[in-house]
Amino acid sequence: MERLLNERQAAELLGISARHLHTLRKRGEVPYIRLGGRVLYAPEALQRWIERRLQAAEAAPSESAAQ
């Protein structure tokens, strides 16, 4: 099992600000766990989340094709 990441580490891994990651978490858009009052992120869960988002983007019709 990989080490769990705190919010700053997870944001760095995703290439976004910690504030934006916090917003995504509050919206229920990104996977996380609470452990002893701390919010932590599993790198493998974040990777799967990214892959699902990429697949959804690839499946969506492109905006340029609609014009």
N, C-alpha and C positions, 0 to 999 in steps of 0.2 A: 504494500500500500504506500502510495506517495504521501509526502508530508502535506498537511493542510496549510492553506495560505490565509493570511489575514487580509483585510480589505485593501491595504496599500499594495501588498504583493500581488494579489489577484488583479488589481487594476493595472499594475505594471505588465503583468503577463498578457492581459487583453489589449494593452496599448491605449487605455482610456484613463480619465482622471478618477480618483477615488470617489469624488462627489458624484460623477456620472454612474459609477458602479453602485453606489448607495441608492441612487434614484431607480436604477434597474431592479435592484433587490426589493425596494419598497413597492414597486409595481408588480412584483412576482414574476419578473421576466428572466431572472438568472438564478441558477441553482446554488443553494448555500445551506449550511447547517448551523445550528446554535449548539454550542457546547460550553457549559458552565458560564452562561451569560455572554460568551464571545461569539461573534459572527465569523465563520470560517468557510473557506471555499476549497473544494477538492479539484486539483488540476485536471484530473481525467473527466470529471463532470463538466467543467468549463470547456474542455476540448469537444466533448459530445454536443454541448450547447452551440458552440461555434459551427460545427459540422451541420447540425440541423438548420441553422440560420442560412448557411451557404446553400444547402440543398433547396430550401424554400425560395431563396432569391433566384436560383437557377431555374426553378420550375415556373416562376412568375413570368408572365409575358413582359417583354421589355417595353419601355415607354417609347422608344424610337420606332418600334414596329407598329405601335398603335397610331402613330401620326401619319 
